[in-house]
């Protein structure tokens, strides 16, 4: 369908590869449809760059950046989705040394994190039965237990503050989960915050991380399969605050070193986004934005580099006028209206009759915008709001919107509603990915209606609105 519905425009555009920009994020990602397709990618916070750690067989998870900003510790499952095949590895961002396998013991070795001086790795392991926290040298030598616990107690998912030398981790026992603090030398063990129900290993408290000053901890509370919320707890007072409820999932939070943002994975099925996608929140849990907007990858771990700079200042938000839009018909035939009907949500629609493609009916438009400003680096975020409907709907019908990725030379599906009904549906997204903006400041958004087999149908598009958030500071020359 996408080959038919989203043919690239004929004008010359230049992909924004981000060459020469410092790496700010390391993240593990895998294909949602193929267990054998996974990688550890390196990007800026604006999703620029094409580097990745050299691929090996298996699936990479839970990456953590060394304090030197070069070494990366991570988990590799030699058999994807089988935790008993998980071992720890270290790779070098620059490729200065060969990848090193640190653990070879039977049982799952997971959740690595570095000590403040970078000489020690703390990790969880089930090699002796219950999960326990162990340490080893940066080269994997001298593995030993770090913290004792009673039988039936499991300790995991630790984070080590580089400021205070304290460790926060998750302890599970008797159907509950709770955060605990301990000093870097193993003394001063104490609970932090209240306990959560954890009748299964997937529920309850997960993935705590310190703020850069070490005074607070953000953590995930999983309340049901596919539903979690992001919380913060002040260490001194013990007061817990809800940061973000996605009405879906939020996982793997990591604070920027500048303390102004939280990198995480977010899934929002109610908004047409299945699977965890690399995203950014303000430090207060507001203003969610997609870093990787497409559905081609699912996030399995993320960490930030010391080189990450402060977020750009947001100086101006403007709605793009129709004059900045070049409209292309990508599938079907227009039977009513045109470009002028897309300016506002007013029940005045552009109507496209479908084409038959294999066993489906397809209608689609390709909206190419030229963004304001002198360079793409002025663009802080792009917000899209699309209102459309199809004339008939069944389990084989989808209404979707996508962004063209010039770097990958593909269209990335950002939001997709299955069996949307025949009423107007609204698809929205906000992204800060500059990989989807060409050096000529062009971005392309598609609206596609794919309808199950049967009689010819129609797609009506009432509105395609793009808002652009700009900064006066050129954070990236592109």
Secondary structure, DSSP 8 states (H G I E B T S, - for coil): -HHHH----SS-------TT----EEEEEE-SS-TT-EEEEEE-TTS----B----SSEEEEEEE-TTSSEEEEEEESSTT-GGGEEEEEEETT--S--EE----SS-EEEEEE-TTSSEEEEEE-TTSS-EEEEEETTS-S-EE-----TT-EEEEEEE-TTT-EEEEEEEETTEEEEEEEETTS---EEEEEEEE-SSTTSEEEEEEE-TTSSEEEEEEEEETTEEEEEEEETTT--EEEEEE-SSEEEEEEE-TTSSEEEEEEEEGGGTEEEEEEEEEETTS-S-EESS-SSS-EEEEEEE-TT--------EEEE--GGGEEEEEEESEEEE--GGGGSS-SS--EEEE-EEETTEEEEEEEEEEE-SSSSGGGEEEEEEEEEEEES---TT-EEEEEEEETTTTEEEEEEEEES--SS-EEEEEEE--GGGS-TT-EEEEEEEEEE-SSS--EEEEEEEEEEEEE-SS-SS--
